[in-house]
């Protein structure tokens, strides 16, 4: 008779639990796109309280950057924070270029905060500072009207439907980019990039009358042209949905 070793557990035994938790996470709110100045000023803060900047979990808040500041070097910004002991877990953003940059490196994006956070100044090492409280998550994003584009989308264009769906009645050229917090519908040839549910909406879908896209993505999960070409539905009318972390492509 086979005996069970003391360390063996049945396959039905649970190996994990999901638990809610309120964790203290520091928010670094960027006021200007000046990474050199940020590096210098963070170094000065570290000199005041080195222990505070030791593997501190961080949310990079980019939603207060002025619209005319230009695109930020997100990987460079994260390297500076990491150099000073700050580990970036996610960004908070409203500008489409910041959201797209985060998606490109698989970094979670939080919605812009409507709450006021108190400034957090690290105390001298005599007293451990209290991290700023995490802003409450916005479970239901604001619903906005569907954005409808009736003209062809040219290469190099980027169109974003914030808080809702995006509908394109014409074709989408290579090099064009469609982004939406909700679903994306393309009633012409889809030859560019389509990113739906970009703020984490896993229920979002992509609908195309002719799927020849460079990339499709839902809630950060994506397939590129090389993967899409191998699908037997390439060039036909399809819908793209997300199941877990797998993109499913089915016929319309």
HUPERA-V845490 format. One record per residue. RES is the residue in one small letter. PHI is phi in degrees with one decimal (none if undefined). Layout:
BEGIN
res = [RES RES]
phi = [PHI PHI]
END
This chain:
BEGIN
res = [x x x x x x x x x x x x x x x x x x x x x x x x x x x x x x x x x x x x x x x x x x x x x x x x x x x x x x x x x x x x x x x x x x x x x x x x x x x x x x x x x x x x x x x x x x x x x x x x x x x x x x x x x x x x x x x x x x x x x x x x x x x x x x x x x x x x x x x x x x x x x x x x x x x x x x x x x x x x x x x x x x x x x x x x x x x x x x x x x x x x x x x x x x x x x x x x x x x x x x x x x x x x x x x x x x x x x x x x x x x x x x x x x x x x x x x x x x x x x x x x x x x x x x x x x x x x]
phi = [none -79.8 -101.9 -90.1 -67.6 -58.3 -90.6 -85.4 -125.7 -62.0 -62.4 -80.2 -69.4 -69.9 -105.2 -154.5 -136.1 -98.7 -130.4 -76.6 -154.9 -102.7 -98.6 -84.4 -126.1 -76.4 -110.4 -100.3 -95.1 -88.0 -97.4 -141.0 -88.1 -139.7 -69.4 -65.3 -64.9 -61.4 -59.4 -65.2 -70.4 -65.5 -60.3 -66.4 -65.1 -61.4 -62.2 -73.4 -148.1 -58.8 -66.7 -65.7 -101.9 -110.9 55.1 -80.4 -66.5 -138.8 -110.2 -85.4 -95.0 -106.8 -76.9 -102.1 -67.8 -60.1 -62.3 -94.4 -78.0 86.5 -65.3 -94.7 -82.3 -63.6 -59.7 -64.9 -62.0 -65.8 -64.3 -62.2 -62.4 -63.6 -59.8 -99.1 91.6 -103.9 -101.0 -75.9 -97.3 -165.0 -117.8 -116.4 -150.1 -127.5 -72.8 -64.2 -67.7 -70.4 -63.9 -64.1 -63.9 -68.5 -61.8 -62.7 -111.7 59.3 -103.0 -58.8 -117.4 -97.3 -68.5 -57.9 -91.2 -94.5 -89.7 -92.9 -103.3 -76.5 -59.9 -111.1 -111.1 -63.5 -78.6 -57.0 -62.7 -63.2 -131.5 -75.4 -72.2 -95.9 -63.8 -64.7 -66.7 -73.3 -62.8 -61.2 -66.1 -91.3 -74.3 -117.4 -65.3 -61.0 -86.7 -116.9 -61.0 -61.9 -92.4 -116.0 -113.2 -98.5 -101.4 -59.7 -97.2 -84.1 -58.4 93.0 -77.5 -131.1 -122.3 -125.4 -104.5 -81.5 77.0 -160.4 -92.9 -122.4 -120.7 -118.0 -86.4 -108.4 -89.3 -122.5 -78.7 -57.3 89.3 -85.4 -136.3 -109.9 -132.5 -152.3 -73.3 -109.9 -85.4 -124.7 -120.4 -125.9 -96.9 -121.1 -70.8 -102.6 -114.8 -101.8 -113.6 -126.4 -123.2 -104.2 56.7 -71.4 -103.2 101.9 -77.1 -75.1 -87.7 -65.4 -136.7 -121.6 -118.8 -133.4 -74.8 -145.7 -84.5 -135.8 -78.9 -75.8 -163.3 -126.4 -148.4 -131.9 51.6 90.1 -87.0 -141.3 -132.0 -101.0 -54.8 -60.6 -74.1 -66.1 -62.0 -78.0 -77.0 -64.0 -92.8 -55.0 85.3 -112.3 -81.4 -138.4 -124.6 -115.4 -132.4 -117.6 -126.5 67.8 -116.4 -115.6 -83.4 -105.4 -114.6 -128.8 -72.4 -68.3]
END
